[in-house]
Amino acid sequence: MTDETKNLFNLFSQLLMYPKFVMALHQNRYQQSGNQRRGPGRVLNLIAQHEGLTNSEIAEILDIRPSSVTAMVNKLAERGFVTKQPLESDRRVTILKVTEEGQAAIDHVQKANDSFSEDLFAGLSSVEKQQLEILLTKMIQNLKAINLDDDRYACWRQYCSEKRHFPSSNNENWGMWKRPRW
């Protein structure tokens, strides 16, 4: 490792050690990952996008147990974020709608995410932001090209949990955890 690459790697490590930055990464990942998000927030967003869904439709779309959907919907209803209304054609079926409070919560999180992004990059000029975008895109391409089965990384496999850290090193999306451990 050259001094130059060592310094760059150390700077990235420092960035990733800031709790505020890690929290923002989680929020952005949740926002961008759509149906892979966990918890009541993903159900709330889904109901907001497709108002009038039923619990069973949500369970099917998100591929989770109906009992989990019921628990999340009940939490959302308790907080006043959704309403449950019987379907007129079949009173046994309940449809879900986002309340004004629920939409305000969604908007509030979105505004916080937008503000953090703006604040984080505030010190960069437009040209610097474009350069950073180009550089980060190149780094992502480099990450995708790294083969962790290479002998140079054998010690990582030796000292790290294969199951947790090396779920499928041949997978193009390696490193995109299903559930972050930060």
C-alpha positions, 0 to 999 in steps of 0.5 A: 500500500502506498502512502497515498492509498493508505491516507485515502483509505484512512480518510474513508475509515474516518468518515465511516466511523462518524455515527452521524454519517453511519446513521445517514447511510442507513436512512439513505439505504432504507429509502433507496432499497424499497421493499427490502426495508425492515419494520413499520416504515416500509409498510407505511411507505408501501401503503402511501404508494398504493393506498387501499392495500389489505394486510394480505396484499402487503404480506404478499408484496413484501414476502413476509408473514401475515402476522408480521404485517398485522403487528406492524399495521397495528403499530402504525394505526396506534400512532395514527399513521394509518386508518383501517376501513372495511371494504364496502364490497366485503366487510370482512376485508380491511383496507389501509389508508395513510393519514395526514399524520402518516404522510407528515411522518414520511415527509419529515423523514424525507426532509431530514434526509435531504437536509443531511445530504445538503449539509454534508456536501455544502462545502463542495463546489458544483465542480467538486461534487461532479468530480466526487461523483466520478471518483466514487463511481470508479471506486464502486466499479473497482469494488465490483471487480475485486475477487475476494477469493484471490489468495491476497485476501485469504487472511480475511477469510481466515480471521473473519466469519465466512458466513457474515463477511463472505456470504458469496464473494462471487456475487456482484452485490457482495458487501450489500448486506441484507441487514446492516450490523453497524 
